[in-house]
Amino acid sequence: MTTERVKCLIIGSGPAGYTAAIYASRANLSPVMYEGLQPGGQLTTTTDVENFPGYPQGVSGTQMMEDMRAQAARFGADIRFGIATHADLKAAPYKITIDGSTVIEAETVIIATGATAKYLGLQDEQKYAGMGVSACATCDGFFYRKKVVAVVGGGDTACEEAIYLAGLASKVYLIVRKPYLRASKIMQERVMQHEKIEVLFETNTVGLFGENGVEGVNLVKRWEQPDEERYSLAIDGFFLAIGHHPNSDIFKEYIDTDEAGYIVTEGSSPCTKVPGVFAAGDVADPHYKQAITAAASGCKAAIEAERYLAEKGLM
């Protein structure tokens, strides 16, 4: 197993990782970045991004990530393909194993591994990815103005997404597997009283259909019950709101996470309880999950890394 020593290691890409790489490079930290399993992060699975400043005509998620990557590379970031498979954060220099074969010893570590949206596991979800299937209403809802959409889920997140989409779409179906909503009482009331939202209780999604994108959803009401009913609904967009899984597992032995696995940082800073280890982007953000907030946190993480190294006399 080979070993390499660096000042600043960035694990993961996306808006947080690439922004951290830009700032760290400009601060002469000579950052090394490993892009992870999905270079560019979740935005590479979306279509157009219209809410990120600087792109007045909108931009594809893939193109925006390519632009950020090129900017980081321009300032000297060492961007590599590879996945962090093990972490040892007991003491600096911190040891991160890449692909089970290379150990990077880093004075500072920026964790920007993101969070993975949970899906139902249907083949159609992959088939229509970026063509009507989304895991972010705030990101993609704008494209469904005056259209019909469906949201899957029964918790607060699903209700919030349904209400948000109801402000744009002509009709919102909330598909709930159980005979009740798990959301807080106030969110339940808002959903049930909204004229544009129809809740489909005891209903499972079994497939999607459409020629050049999502045109409808196949449903089963009261699955495997004597009165089971199978039917289809015409929709234009299908939104998953059944949660995200933060990609924090290999760090949990050393840093604090909440009950869902999101990394806990100190106040509004990117600092974890381990000095010199910082978290940025969706892996530490259970609330906003936006490209702009991820980028901002990547900026903060790089600035904190620079300050930490300067205080330790390692610049």
ABEGO torsion letter per residue (X at the ends): XBBBBBABBBBEBEAAAAAAAAAAAAAGAGBBBBAEABBGEAAAABBBBAABBGBAAEBBAAAAAAAAAAAAAAAGBBBBBEBBABBBAABOBBBBBBGGABBBBBABBBBAAEBBBBBAGBAAAAAABGAGBBABAAAAAAAABGBBBBBBEABAAAAAAAAAAAAABABBBBBBABABBABBAAAAAAAAABAABBBBBGBBBAEBBEAAEBABBBBBBGBGBAABBBBBBBBABBBBBAEBBBBAAAAAAABBBBAAGBBBBBEABABBABBGBBBBEAAABAAAGBAAAAAAAAAAAAAAAAAAAAAAGAX
